[in-house]
Every structure is written in structure tokens, then in C-alpha cells.
Amino acid sequence: MAYQIRKQERISEDLELMETKDHPTVLIHIDISPEHIAKDYRKVQLEIAKAQQIGDVSAFRTAVDALFHLVFGADATERILEYFDGSYIDATLNVLPFIYDRIHPAVEA
């Protein structure tokens, strides 16, 4: 059997922020290369963990904002925050599970 090597696949996902059960208010398409964000992704993960450990809300918000910008880009991050009426808490509680379920495994692979 031959030794096989594959290029790492891009992350291509859609995130739908729903107005109602069947109608998305905001659709965000993500198409990124895990290898291009890996270093910054790990750095932001550490910043989030550190801010949580010391209870620094401002540092946590800054780190989450950096993570959103890294994964979604500036325009999509702004649209996400608009959807959650500017609440980083709501955005974090609702969007981080998507990042950890869909983006994290590809970056850590």
C-alpha cells in the first residue's frame, strides 16, 4: 500500500443567523484555509483562556472579537454583532459553539 499525502482542505461553511425557524436573517459564508489561520487561532485561544482565568471581561471581549475577525472577517463580524444587537455575550454564547464544532477540528488537524 502506498503512503498517501493529501493537501489540507479549506474550511467552507455557512452560518445562518435565523429570524424564524425557516428564514435566515443573516447568511455568512466562510471559506478559509486552516493552515493560514492556525498560528493566530491558537494565539487567540490562549488569550480567551487567560481572560477567563483572571476574569478580565475587557480582555475576553477583545479576544473574542479577534477570533471572530480571524474566522469571519471584519464585515461578517459586524453583521454578527448587529444581529445580536451589539451584545458580545449573546454573540459569544451562540457563535463560539459553531467555531468549536466546525472550525476548531480543521485547524487542529
N, C-alpha and C positions, 0 to 999 in steps of 0.2 A: 504494500500500500504506500502510495506516495505521501510525502509530507505536504500538507496543504496550508497555504497562506492566503488570507483574504484581507482586502482593504477594509478598514473600519467604515461602516455605513453611516451616512448622515442621519441626524435625527430630524424626522419630518412628521410633525404632529399638528393637529388643530385643537385649539382650546375654544370652547363655546361658552360664553357667559350668557346664561339664559334669562330672558324676561319672563317667560312662562314655560311650562313643561315642554312644549313643542316649538317654541320660537326663540332662537338665539338673538340677543340684543347686540352682542359683540362677538365677532369671529376673529380669532388671532391664529395665523398660520406661522408655525415655527419650522425653519429649515436651517439647521446649524450643524457644524462639524464638531463632534465631541473632542477631537484632538486639539482644535483651536481654542476651545473654552476650558479645557481641563485644568490648566495651571491656575487661572483666575477663579474657576469654580471652587477648587479646593481652598484657595485663599479666603474666599467669601464664606465658605462653610465654617472655617476656623473663626472668622470674625463674628459670625452669628452665634456660634457656641460660646465664645468668650463673653459676648454681650449678655447672653442668657445667664451664664455663671455668675457674673457680677451684678446682674440686674440693671444694666445700663440701657434704658429704653431708647435713648437717642442713638446710641451706637447700634442697637438692634435694628432700628428703623433705617439707619444709613446702610447697614449690611444687607438688609432685605432689599432695599432699593437697588443696591449694586447687583444683587443676584437677579432681580427682575430685569434690569438693564442688560445684563450679560445674556440671559436666556431669551428675552423677548425683544430687546431693543428699546430705544427711547420712546418712539411713537406708541408702540403696543403697551409699554409700561404706563404711559399716560392714559391710554384708553382703559386699562385695567383699573387704575385708581379712580378714574371718572365713574366707572361702573359701580365701584364700591364707595362712591361719594367722598373720595379722598381719605377713607379710613384704611390706614396701613394694617390695623389689627384685622379687619374683615378680609382684606386682600390677602394677608399672610395666612390666616386660618383656612381660606378657601383655595388659594393658589399653590401654597407650598406642597400639599399632598400630590398635586399634579406633577410638580417638579421632581419630588422624591420618587414618585411611581414611574414616570416616563423618561425624565432627563437623567437623573442620577445613575440608574443602571448602565446607561450607554456611556456616560462619562467615566464611570469606574471600571468599565470592561477593559 
